[in-house]
């Protein structure tokens, strides 16, 4: 049986907010809050695979500290990178972060 897309989005949102590294928790939590409701099944698959890469790597790729490996250089990673550079302000903490 496949997981309901609403439940899957909630599960991925929770995983995004609690990765283990505060900087990544904030960035991925905000990103997921903005984009997961718009992602289709394929994008959710890509995002879920990205989360398995580990938060230090994800953060380094998103902020441009390290080159993104080909297997993670996807449309979802491009959205995350743009979000990290242009929209995410780590100094700004909201109540729902």
Backbone bond lengths (Angstrom), bond angles and torsions (degrees), N, CA, C in turn:
res aa  C-N    CA-C-N  psi(-1)  N-CA   C-N-CA  omega(-1)  CA-C   N-CA-C  phi
1 X - - - 1.447 - - 1.532 108.97 -
2 X 1.318 116.95 135.74 1.452 120.77 -179.77 1.529 110.32 -86.97
3 X 1.304 113.63 153.21 1.459 120.61 -179.65 1.527 110.09 -75.63
4 X 1.317 116.92 136.29 1.454 122.25 175.46 1.528 108.59 -58.21
5 X 1.340 117.33 137.76 1.470 121.09 -175.76 1.530 112.19 -62.14
6 X 1.314 117.86 -33.65 1.467 120.83 178.35 1.522 110.46 -65.87
7 X 1.315 116.70 -43.42 1.467 120.98 178.20 1.518 110.14 -66.39
8 X 1.319 115.99 -40.59 1.466 119.96 178.87 1.524 111.05 -61.20
9 X 1.306 116.81 -44.23 1.469 120.21 178.82 1.527 110.99 -61.99
10 X 1.323 117.43 -42.13 1.472 120.90 178.29 1.524 111.25 -63.56
11 X 1.337 115.75 -41.50 1.466 120.04 178.95 1.527 110.74 -63.54
12 X 1.326 117.21 -43.93 1.461 120.67 179.38 1.523 111.88 -68.30
13 X 1.322 117.35 -34.62 1.460 120.41 175.48 1.525 109.98 -62.46
14 X 1.320 116.31 -44.80 1.470 120.34 178.53 1.535 110.55 -62.08
15 X 1.325 117.18 -45.93 1.472 120.63 178.11 1.517 111.35 -60.67
16 X 1.313 116.98 -35.17 1.468 121.49 -179.62 1.514 111.78 -68.04
17 X 1.307 116.90 -34.63 1.467 121.42 -177.51 1.517 113.31 -81.56
18 X 1.327 117.10 -17.56 1.469 121.12 -176.31 1.521 110.61 -131.11
19 X 1.326 115.53 69.32 1.464 120.57 -177.79 1.522 112.16 -90.12
20 X 1.314 117.21 -27.30 1.457 120.71 -178.35 1.517 113.05 122.03
21 X 1.308 117.92 -20.96 1.465 122.29 179.17 1.523 107.27 -119.94
22 X 1.318 118.06 120.41 1.468 122.19 -172.12 1.528 112.96 -54.47
23 X 1.331 117.27 -42.76 1.463 119.98 -179.24 1.528 110.67 -60.37
24 X 1.331 115.79 -42.09 1.459 120.00 -179.79 1.520 110.71 -73.00
25 X 1.340 117.22 -37.29 1.468 120.35 176.11 1.521 110.77 -54.64
26 X 1.317 116.20 -47.84 1.464 120.48 -178.56 1.525 111.62 -65.88
27 X 1.329 115.99 -48.23 1.458 119.62 -177.35 1.531 110.92 -64.79
28 X 1.333 117.51 -52.20 1.461 120.26 -177.70 1.520 112.06 -68.25
29 X 1.325 117.25 -35.95 1.459 120.03 178.03 1.518 111.38 -61.71
30 X 1.306 116.47 -45.09 1.467 120.31 178.96 1.528 111.56 -68.56
31 X 1.327 115.25 -41.24 1.464 119.86 177.53 1.526 110.49 -60.69
32 X 1.321 116.36 -49.49 1.466 121.26 -178.91 1.523 110.72 -61.86
33 X 1.323 116.36 -40.88 1.462 120.27 178.83 1.527 111.28 -59.70
34 X 1.313 116.15 -35.68 1.463 120.50 -178.97 1.533 112.79 -81.35
35 X 1.330 117.91 -40.63 1.460 120.73 -168.41 1.529 116.98 -104.71
36 X 1.316 119.40 -28.94 1.467 119.39 -172.75 1.523 113.36 -58.02
37 X 1.314 117.28 -36.39 1.466 119.39 -179.23 1.528 111.98 -67.26
38 X 1.328 117.05 -17.20 1.465 121.60 179.31 1.537 112.34 -97.25
39 X 1.329 117.27 -17.68 1.455 121.09 -176.14 1.523 111.80 -72.13
40 X 1.325 115.65 138.47 1.460 120.84 172.58 1.533 108.65 -86.39
41 X 1.322 116.73 -177.99 1.467 120.29 -177.14 1.528 112.51 -58.49
42 X 1.320 117.48 -41.05 1.466 120.78 -178.94 1.530 110.61 -64.06
43 X 1.316 117.22 -44.90 1.468 120.15 178.90 1.526 111.07 -66.52
44 X 1.314 117.40 -35.62 1.457 120.39 176.01 1.528 110.63 -64.25
45 X 1.340 117.20 -39.12 1.466 121.06 175.76 1.524 110.72 -60.56
46 X 1.326 115.96 -45.57 1.468 121.37 179.84 1.531 110.26 -62.49
47 X 1.314 116.15 -44.92 1.466 120.52 -179.21 1.532 110.81 -64.65
48 X 1.312 116.93 -42.21 1.460 120.48 179.34 1.525 110.80 -62.59
49 X 1.315 117.27 -40.65 1.473 121.36 176.33 1.528 109.87 -63.33
50 X 1.317 116.86 -40.93 1.462 120.97 178.67 1.522 111.12 -60.42
51 X 1.320 117.35 -43.12 1.465 120.46 -179.83 1.525 112.16 -60.30
52 X 1.314 117.08 -30.07 1.468 121.46 179.33 1.530 112.24 -72.26
53 X 1.324 117.81 -13.39 1.465 121.77 -179.72 1.527 112.16 -70.65
54 X 1.321 117.33 -20.56 1.466 120.61 179.78 1.507 112.15 99.87
55 X 1.333 114.80 138.68 1.459 119.23 -172.72 1.522 115.50 -65.37
56 X 1.343 121.76 -36.10 1.472 117.19 178.17 1.534 112.25 -61.30
57 X 1.324 116.32 -40.28 1.472 119.86 179.06 1.521 111.01 -67.98
58 X 1.327 116.35 -46.31 1.466 120.11 -179.04 1.527 109.97 -57.65
59 X 1.319 116.74 -45.96 1.462 120.46 -179.25 1.529 110.70 -62.47
60 X 1.326 116.74 -46.08 1.470 120.66 -178.99 1.527 111.28 -61.80
61 X 1.318 117.25 -39.30 1.471 120.25 178.36 1.519 110.84 -68.92
62 X 1.325 116.18 -43.65 1.471 120.27 -175.35 1.518 112.43 -65.02
63 X 1.326 117.54 -37.62 1.459 119.82 -178.08 1.530 112.54 -92.82
64 X 1.330 116.98 1.87 1.459 120.93 175.14 1.511 115.46 83.88
65 X 1.321 118.07 15.84 1.471 120.64 178.14 1.522 112.53 -76.35
66 X 1.323 115.84 -28.05 1.460 121.46 179.47 1.519 108.95 -133.84
67 X 1.322 114.69 152.91 1.458 120.20 176.40 1.524 109.62 -71.04
68 X 1.308 115.92 141.29 1.462 121.52 -179.23 1.527 108.67 -80.04
69 X 1.341 117.60 124.49 1.471 119.43 176.26 1.529 110.37 -61.97
70 X 1.312 116.36 149.67 1.466 121.60 -176.58 1.519 112.90 -52.63
71 X 1.330 117.79 -40.79 1.463 120.06 -176.07 1.531 112.89 -66.48
72 X 1.338 117.23 -19.73 1.468 121.16 179.14 1.533 112.65 -108.12
73 X 1.312 116.74 -1.89 1.461 121.17 -179.07 1.530 109.09 -83.72
74 X 1.327 115.05 79.36 1.463 122.79 -173.08 1.528 110.34 -119.85
75 X 1.310 115.65 177.18 1.465 120.19 176.50 1.529 110.73 -63.08
76 X 1.323 117.49 -35.27 1.465 121.30 178.41 1.529 109.97 -66.90
77 X 1.326 117.38 -42.63 1.463 120.36 178.61 1.525 110.24 -64.88
78 X 1.303 116.98 -36.79 1.474 120.48 177.52 1.529 110.50 -63.20
79 X 1.327 116.71 -41.66 1.467 120.27 176.13 1.524 110.62 -63.16
80 X 1.325 116.66 -42.53 1.459 120.51 179.60 1.523 110.71 -64.32
81 X 1.311 117.17 -42.94 1.463 120.99 179.59 1.534 110.54 -62.04
82 X 1.325 117.17 -45.44 1.471 120.35 177.58 1.523 111.00 -63.20
83 X 1.316 116.37 -40.09 1.462 120.79 177.34 1.522 110.43 -61.84
84 X 1.316 117.11 -46.50 1.466 121.50 -178.13 1.532 111.94 -63.15
85 X 1.305 116.10 -37.21 1.464 120.32 -176.74 1.525 112.41 -81.66
86 X 1.331 117.01 -42.42 1.459 120.28 -170.68 1.525 116.13 -104.52
87 X 1.335 117.93 -20.79 1.463 118.58 -173.49 1.520 114.60 -120.29
88 X 1.304 117.73 -29.19 1.458 120.88 -173.93 1.527 111.00 -84.29
89 X 1.313 115.89 123.21 1.462 121.68 175.26 1.524 108.02 -115.03
90 X 1.340 117.61 101.47 1.465 119.77 -176.43 1.527 114.08 -63.23
91 X 1.305 117.31 -17.89 1.471 120.12 179.72 1.517 111.81 -81.11
92 X 1.319 116.43 -16.20 1.460 120.73 -177.33 1.531 109.49 -98.09
93 X 1.303 116.69 110.57 1.460 121.95 179.89 1.524 109.07 -108.19
94 X 1.328 115.50 129.97 1.449 121.20 178.86 1.522 110.01 -105.61
95 X 1.290 116.64 166.84 1.472 121.91 -179.06 1.519 112.71 -59.83
96 X 1.320 117.69 -35.45 1.468 120.17 -176.58 1.526 113.68 -89.85
97 X 1.318 119.06 7.75 1.465 121.77 178.43 1.509 111.24 -77.90
